[in-house]
């Protein structure tokens, strides 16, 4: 199964991912409010974090939807919302631990990333390389390596080594 990984260290805050997502979703606008990926800017901390649906294995949004509008795509393994079945109750939004489900105030339905049917446009247009579309095992391997590197650097720092 492939997933989108997000590395804030590489994010340059350009918001190309938001624009690409909005255009892929609407087909005619690059309005960031239409995007299913959000770039969070924390100016004081000097951190920029791109966030989108993580398509959780045990998707709470899928389990809580009373209308049965949320399912898992067999081809991409993405958790998707069938907007024709969505009742607009926002239970999925409450259930998502990451806040990655949005509400369309015009259509009165929930919306979220659907991985662009296995070809996420946000990843394609990420100029900093902060977003990657990789096999899940590769993503976890990268995270383990990141953690190891951080521990090694902290250990060197504690020893007074450069």
N, C-alpha and C positions, 0 to 999 in steps of 0.2 A: 504494500500500500504506500502510495506517495503522499507527502504532506508538505505544506508550506512551513519553512522555518524562518524565524526572524532573529537577526543578530543586530541589536541596537548599536554595537560598536562600529558597524559599517554604514549605518543609516546617516545620510547627509541632510535629511529633512527636506528634500526637494518636492515631495508629495506627488511625484510622477505616478506612484502606485495608485494613489487615490484618483487621479485623473484618468488613468488607463482603466481602472475598475468602473468608474462612472460611465465612460464612453462604451465599454463592453456591455454594460448593463442597459444603457438607454439607446445606444446606436447613434445618438445625435448631440450629446452634450458632454462637456467635461466639467460639469458642476460637481464639486467635491461633496456636496450634501447627498448626492446620489450614490456615493461610493460605499462598498461593503467592507473596505479596509480603512482604518483610521490611523493617522500618524499623530501621536501624542507628543507635544513639545513641552519639556520641563526646562524652561530657560535658566532659572536659578541653579539647577543641578547640572546644566549643560548636557542634557540627555534627550535624545529623540527616540521614541519607540513606536515602530509600526505594529499594529495589532489587527488581526482578523480571526475569523472562526478557526478553531483548532480541530474541528471534526472529531470530537472526542470518541474514544472507543465505546464508553458508556455515556452516551449523550443524554444529559438530563433534559434538555429541551425536547428531544424526541419522546422521552418517557412521559413527560408531563402534558403534552399537547392533547387537549380534550377533543379536538376536531380530527385528529389523525392526519394532520396536514404535513407532518414532518416525518421523513423517511430517510433511508440510507440508499444512495445510488449504487447499484450492484457493480457498475463498470468502474467508477472512480472512488467508491467508498466514501464519498462526500455526504454529509448530513444536509439534506435539502428541504426547503419549504415549498409546498404546492400552494401557491397564493390563491388558487381557485377554491381551495378547501379551508384556508385560514379564516378563523372566526374573528381575528383581531383582538383576542382576549389578553394578549401580552404575557401569558403564563410562561412561554418560552424565554422571554426576556428576563423574567424574574428568576428562572431556573438556571440560566447561563452564568457560571461562576466567573466568567471573564468579561461580561458585558459586551459580547460581540454580536448580538442580535439587535437590529435596528427596527424602528417602526416607520412605515410609509404613511404619512399623515394624509396624503391624497387618496391612496387606494385603501387605507384603513386595514393594512395587513402587515405582518412581520416580514422582515427580509434579512438575508445574511449571505455570506459567501457560498457559492456552489462549486468552487474550484474551476469555473469557466469550462465545465465539462472535461476536465483533465488537462487544460492548457491555460493556467492562470496568467492573465494579462498583467497583473501587478508585478509578478516575478519577472516577466519578459521586459518590462520597462523600468526596473529598478537599477538605476545607474551606479549605485554604491555597492551593490551586491549584498545588501542586507537581507533580501528575500531570496530564498532558494526553494525549489520544488524537488524534493529528494525522497528516496525510499526511507521509510520511518526508521529502519535500523541504522541507516547512515546518519540520520539526524541525531539519534541517541548516541552514536559513537562520537560525533562531533562534540556534543555536550559533555561527554565524559572527558574528552581531550581538553576542552576548555576548563573544566573544573580542575583537572590535573595541573594544567599550566598555571592557573591561579594559585593553587596550593604550593607549587614549586617556587613561584615568585615570592609568595609570602614567607616561605621558609628561608629563602635567600636573604630577604629583607631583615628577618629576625636575627640571622647570623651575621648581619653586617656585610654580606657579600653583594657585589654589583651584578 
